[in-house]
Amino acid sequence: MPRIRLPLPDPEKPPPGPFRPEFWRSPLRSPQLTAMLGLVLLIGLPAVALTGLLSNDAYQPGLGGNALGRDVHGPLDFYLFGWPTGPSWLYAFTQGAHVIIGLAVFPVVLAKLWSVIPRLFEWPPVRSPAHALERLSLALLVGSALFEFVTGILNIQYWYAFPFDFTQAHYYGAWVFIGALLAHIPLKLPTMRRSLALRKAVLDGAGPLASPAVDAHARPLTSPNPGPTTLTRRGLLTAVGGASLILVLQGVGQSVGGPLRSLAFLLPRGRTRPGPLGFPVNKTWIGTGLHRGAVGVKWRLTVRGQRTVVFTREQLLALPQHTYDLPIACVEGWSTTQSWTGVRVQDLAALAGASGRMMLTTVSLEQGTYGSATLGHEQVSDPETLLALRVNGLDLPLDHGYPARIISPAIPGVHCTKWVSEMQFQTVEA
């Protein structure tokens, strides 16, 4: 039987369309422009990754049901050593910085991808095994970056247009992105340094530029047949910077809050809620689907330790009350600090006969994925961790967790369980 030989691509005869250099006509593309955008990303992307991993650690997914099904731990998962409770704004800072920096660099990411798009259509597509590996790492980098940014921004907007759990997918995608970025930086850093040596020329206009030495087989970024100039490179950089500034204001407004919250006019939690409290809330009472009778006179709190104790709300109010100013900060990047009043969790542990090094699992009347959370020993032993009954001098509204909710320093808002019905203390080994 005769062997069938497939024709090899002729490097001198690329197919028509984007595989031909003259297809890309923008006079703005240049190695210098790409290098300047790359320098910004070289600073911004590692900052996004680091703050994201630190925020992930605050979830302490190694405890109880916090992992949400995730059984793979990364090397920066500090929950293996316990997440600290001080300063109380620690999680608000890490997650707020993660969202703010991520929003700021997103326009830069899009501009960088636009600037290098001719390289995606190199001909022939693969020249050697080493070149194939390089292109594979680039595909992983671009794909994971777009996945992380798009899903993250959709999560900020509470638009879950994807059929998977955001927390798990974002975590796994982050490690793919980090691995691809670590492989990409040493490959491209020398080229970026050579290009930055001519950085002044990129701001002088859109005309031809002297190019640094590059791979002889690589697709040039500067068009061999440039079209008419409609925008200078300085104008392009100004537009990208302006878009980043607008998005930074969105993140700062919802993260810092207070008078700055009005800046976050594009984000759902950039707006205040009506009423005497007015601070944001993720899950409303109506959203739980529960009947109001579930938090009426028949509501009871069950506390389990060495023994089981059951409290009415009136009995909880009769216990020593403590007040602390503590933030609630959520994965979407918003945070707010309010004055919370309630019973110390460590006092409830003592009443249930629980002592020593403990963790606490809280159970909500709300069912589903976020119907429970586990707090580590650091949180349980902190005197500012409360079963809150009041906020800003008023009884908790239904939307904020009436009749009782958990509040603790430096933890994600999703672990500040609302509509608490049960608390289970468990002794853990030191």
N, C-alpha and C positions, 0 to 999 in steps of 0.2 A: 504494500500500500504506500503510495507516494506521500512524503512528508509535506505538510502545508506550511509554508513560510509566510508570516505576516510582514508586510512592508514596514520598515523602520522609518520614523519621521525624519524628514530631511531638514537639518538645522538651517539650511540656507533658504528654504521655501516654507515659511509658516503659512497656515491656512488664513483665509481672509477674516476680517473682523478684529476683535481685541487682541489676537495673537501677533498682530503686526504693529511695530512701534509707532507708525504714523497714525494709527487709530486714535491714540491719546494725544489731544492737541492743546490741552491747557498750558498756557505759558507760565503758570504759577508753580508747577511741580519742579522740584530741584532737590538734590541731595542735602543742601543746606536747610531748606524748609523742613524736610523730613527729620533732619537731625535736631533742629530746634524743638519740634514737637516731641521727638523722642526723649530729649533731655527733661522736659516737663513730666513726661510719663515715667521716666526713670526715678523721679522723686515721688510722684503721686501714687503710682500703682503699688509699690511696696508699702506705702503708708496705709492705703486702703486694705491691703491684705493683712497687715499686722493688726490694725484696729479691729478688723472683722474677726480674726482668730481670738483676740482677747475678749471680744464680746461673746463669742461662742463659749469660751471658758466660763463666763459668768452663768451660763445655763447649767453648769455642772451635770452634763448628760450622763456621767457615770453613776448618778444617784437615782434610784427608783425608776419612775417612768419618765424622767426628764429627757432621756435619750430619744424619745419618740421613734423607737425602732432602730436607731443608729448604733451599730455595735463596733464601728471602727474609730479608733482614737488617733488623733494626729500628734506629732511631737511637741506642739505648743499647747496642748490641752492641759492647762494648769489646774483643772479641777482635780487631777490626780493628787494635788497637794492642797486643795481647798481654796475657795474663792474668798478674798477678804471682804469685810463689811465696811471698811473705811478707806478713803473718805466716802460718805454716803452717796456722793454724786459720781462715784467711779464708773458705774455702768452707763449712766447718762452721758458721761464724757466719752467713753470709748465708742459707744454706739452712735452718739451724735457726730463724733469726728469721722467715723466710718461712712456715715451717710453724707455728711457735708463734703468730705474730700472726694467721695465717689461721684456725687453730682457735679463737683467742680471739674473733674478730669474727663467726664463723659464727652463733652464737645471736643476735647483734645483727642480722645480716642477715635472719634468719628473723622476728625480732620486728618489724623495720622493714617488711618485706613484709606482715606481718599487719596492721600499723597503717594501711597505705595501701591495702589491698585494695579498699575501696569506690571509690577513684578509678579502678581498672581497669574499672569498670562504669559509667562516665559515660554519660549520655544527653543528646543523641545522641552516638554514639561519636566522630564527627569533625564539627567545626563549621566548619573552614576549612583551607586548605592549610597554614598555619603550625601549627595545632593537630594536623594529621595528622603533620607532621614531628616535633613534640614527642612525640607518642605513639609514633612509630616509634623515636625515640632511647631512649625509656623501655623499650620492648619489647626493644631490643638490650641495654640495661643490665641489665635483670632476667634475660633469657635467658643472657647471657654470664656474669653473676655466678653464677647457679645452676650453669651448666656448669662453670665453673672450680672452684667449691667442691666440688661433688659428685664430679667426676673426681679432684680433688686428694685428697680424703679417701679415696676408693676406692683410689687409688694408695698412700697411706700404709698401708692395710690389705692391700695386695697382692691386691685383688679386682678383676680386670680384666674387668668386666662389660660392656665396650664393644668393638666390632669395629674399633678404629682404634688407631694408635700414640699413646700418651699424651703423649710428649714433644712431638711436632709439634702435636697438637690443642690441648694446653695453651698452647703458645706462640702459635698463631694466635688462640685464644680470648682470650688476655690482651690482645692489641692491639685486638680488638673491644671488650672491656670498658673499656680505657683510653680509647679514643676516645669511647665512649658516656658515660663518667664525666666527661670533660672538657667534653662538651656539656651534661651534666645539672647540674653544679655551678653555673655562672653563672645558669642558669634558676631554680634553687630556693634559692640562697643568700639572696636578700632575704627570701623567705617564712620561711626558717629563723631568720633574725635577728629578725624581728618576733615569731615564736612564742617564741623563747627569752627575750624580754623578759617573758614571763609564766610563766617556768619554775618559779617557786616554787609557783604554784597547782597544777601537775600533781602535786605530792607531797602535797597537802593532802587528797586523797581522790579519789573518782570522780564527783563531781557536775558540773553544768554549769560551763563555763569561758567567760570572755570570749575571743572569737576575734579574732586580728589580721585586718587587711584581706586578703582573698584575691580571686582571680578570681571575679567574680559568677556565672560559668557553671560553676565547678568544683564537683564533688561535695563537700559538707562531710564532714570526718572525724568530727565529733561527731554521734552518732546523734540524729535528731529524736524517736525513740521508744525510749529506752534500756531495757534489761531490768534485772532486779534486780542489785544489786551483790554479787558473790561474792568479789572480790579487789580490793584497792586498787592504784592505779598504783605506789605504792611497793613493794608486794608483787610486782608484775609485774617491775619493774626489778631487784628483789633476785633473783628466779628467773633472769632472763636473766644477771645478773652471776655468780650461782653456777654456772650451766652453763658460762660462759666460763672461770671459775677452774678448774673440773675439767678442761677441755680444755687449758688452759695447762699444768697440771701434767703432762698426758700428753706434750705437746711438750717441756717442759723436761726431763722424766725421760729421754726417749730421746735428746735432743740433748746434754745435759750429761753424762749417764751417771754412772758411779761409784755412790755410795750413793743418788743421786737416781733411778737407773734403775727402782727398784721403784715409783716414783710412776706410771710409764707402764703401768699394769696393763691398759689397754684396747688397747694397741698391740702388734703382733707383735714389733717389735724393742725393746720395753720389757722383755723377759725375757732373762735370761742363758742361755747354752748350757752343757750339762754338759761336764765335762772340765777339764784343767789351765789352759786358756786362757780359755774361758768368755765371750769377747766375741762380739757378733752377727756374722752372716754372711747375705748375701742368697742367693746361688746356692750350693747344696751340690754336692759332688762327684757324688753320686747323681743330682742334677738335670741334670747334663751328658749323662748317658747313655753316657759313655765307659767303656771297659774299663780295669781297673787296669793292665794291661800297657802302656798308653799313657804312663804315668809311671814305668815300671819301669827296668830296667838299660839298655834300648834308647833311652831318652829322650835327645834331643840338643837343644841350643839353637843355632840358626843366627843369626849376626850378620852383616848385610850393610852394607858401606860402600864404600870404594874397593876393598876386597877382602872375601872371605867367610871367616869364621872359625867353626868348629864346636866347641862345648864340651860335655863331659859335666858332670854335677853336681859330681863330684869335682874336676874342673879349675876350675870356678867357685869352689869352696870353697878352692882353693889360691891364688886371687888375693887381693890385699889386701882385708880385710873392714872395713866401717864400720858403726857403729850410731847410729841417731837415733830419737828419740821423735817419731812423726808420727801424725796422725789419719787415719782413714778416715771420710769423711762421704758419705752417700748422699742421693739426691733425696727419699727418703721422710722425711728430717729427722733420722734417727739418726746418731750419730757416736761414735767411740771412739778413744782415743789409746793406742798400744802402742809397744813398743821393737822396732824392726826392724833386722836385720843382713843385709848383703849387699854386692854389688859396685856401686860407683858407675857409673851409666850412662855418664858421660863417660869413664871408664876403658875401658869396652867399646867406645865409639866410637873411641878412640885405637887400640885393638888391631885394629879393622877398618879403620883408615886414614882414618876420617872426621874432618874438622876444619872450623873456621869456624862459620858460623851454620847450625844444623841443626834439623830436626824429626825425630821418631822415630815410626814406626808399629810397634806391637806386635801380634803375631798369637798368638792362643790356640789350644790344642788344641780348645777348644770352638768349634763352628761356629755360625753364625747372626748376628743383628743385632749382638750385643755381643761377637763373637769377635775384634774388633780395636779399637784406639783410636789416636789420633795425639796426641802431645805436642808443644807448640811449643818454640821456642828457649829461652824462659824456663825451662821445666821441664828440658829436656835439659842446659842449662848450669849448673843448680843442683847443687852438690855433694851435696845431701841427697836427690837423686833416685836411688833404688836399684833394682837387680834384687835383691829380697829373697829370701834363702834360709832365714832363721830369724826367729822372732818370740819375744820374751821369753825368749831363751836356748834355745829349743827349735826343732827342725826344723819347718818349716811343715807343719801338718796338711793333708790333702787338701782339706778344705773351705775352707781359707785360701790355696790356690793351689799346693801342693807339685806339682812340685819347685822352681818359681821364679815370682815375681810382681813386678809393678811397684808401687812405692810412691813418691809424690812429694808435696811440700808443696802444700797449698791447691788440690788438684784434686778433682773428683767421684770418688767411689769406683768408678764404672763404668769410669773410665779407668785404674784401678789393675789392669790386666789380670792375671788369674790363669791358671795352667797355661800359661805363656808357652812358645812353641815357636820363635818367630822375632822378630828385631828388625831393622828396616830404617831406616838413617839416610840422610837426604836433605839435601843442601845447599839452602838457601833464600836468596833475595836479602834484603839488609838493608833 
